[in-house]
Amino acid sequence: MLDKGVVIAGDIRINLLDIELLTIKLRLIVASVDKAKEMGIDWWEDDPALSSGARRNELARENAELRERLAALETGRAQEESP
């Protein structure tokens, strides 16, 4: 079953006195990781909550941004101090 995958779709609607309050559309795909990657589904690789590699990438990006900001501040300070 997981080599092909299964799609389950459904809608949940909450009505009160014929007034639609909430509609939730659900689409569930059950497949192996390999099959999901074949279909182009790989969001878990970039989600920091699910992947330690993504967390490291996010921290590295943030670190690089902070270093750039620090360098800009130091450059501005050096220009102010020079006559």
Wavefront OBJ file of the C-alpha trace (Angstrom):
o trace
v 0.000 0.000 0.000
v 2.702 2.546 0.938
v 4.571 2.028 -2.335
v 1.604 3.611 -4.161
v 0.108 5.831 -1.479
v -3.439 6.554 -0.379
v -5.264 9.892 -0.483
v -8.079 10.567 1.962
v -10.076 13.752 1.458
v -12.914 15.230 3.445
v -14.550 18.416 4.650
v -15.703 19.340 8.138
v -18.370 22.010 8.380
v -19.778 23.573 11.517
v -23.138 25.294 11.111
v -25.321 27.039 13.661
v -28.914 27.799 12.624
v -27.982 27.382 8.936
v -25.069 29.832 9.302
v -21.754 28.372 8.291
v -19.284 29.137 11.065
v -16.302 27.039 10.056
v -15.189 24.875 7.147
v -12.080 22.729 7.345
v -10.859 20.936 4.228
v -8.741 17.908 5.006
v -6.432 16.162 2.570
v -4.412 13.276 3.965
v -1.761 11.446 1.985
v -0.426 8.204 3.418
v 2.720 7.100 1.607
v 6.282 6.025 2.239
v 8.972 8.689 2.519
v 10.452 7.560 -0.799
v 7.090 7.824 -2.577
v 6.418 11.229 -0.999
v 9.786 12.507 -2.242
v 8.965 11.176 -5.726
v 5.771 13.257 -5.620
v 7.760 16.335 -4.556
v 6.583 16.335 -0.947
v 9.513 16.986 1.387
v 8.382 19.806 3.683
v 9.620 17.978 6.792
v 13.229 18.432 5.659
v 13.010 22.242 5.943
v 10.744 22.510 8.991
v 12.813 23.480 12.073
v 10.295 21.791 14.362
v 10.790 18.442 12.619
v 14.383 18.430 11.384
v 17.557 19.079 13.351
v 19.305 19.906 10.063
v 16.744 22.626 9.368
v 17.325 24.058 12.867
v 21.067 24.178 12.204
v 20.467 25.882 8.856
v 18.174 28.432 10.483
v 20.737 29.159 13.218
v 23.542 29.474 10.654
v 21.451 31.932 8.606
v 20.592 33.977 11.708
v 24.251 33.953 12.778
v 25.351 35.217 9.345
v 22.749 38.022 9.462
v 23.914 39.083 12.927
v 27.553 39.095 11.803
v 26.623 41.328 8.839
v 24.766 43.737 11.123
v 27.688 43.817 13.563
v 30.149 44.501 10.744
v 27.949 47.350 9.471
v 27.752 48.858 12.968
v 31.514 48.589 13.452
v 32.141 50.183 10.049
v 29.794 53.062 10.891
v 31.469 53.585 14.260
v 34.949 53.565 12.700
v 33.843 56.208 10.178
v 32.467 58.412 12.979
v 35.731 58.199 14.939
v 38.009 59.018 11.996
v 38.764 62.749 11.462
l 1 2 3 4 5 6 7 8 9 10 11 12 13 14 15 16 17 18 19 20 21 22 23 24 25 26 27 28 29 30 31 32 33 34 35 36 37 38 39 40 41 42 43 44 45 46 47 48 49 50 51 52 53 54 55 56 57 58 59 60 61 62 63 64 65 66 67 68 69 70 71 72 73 74 75 76 77 78 79 80 81 82 83
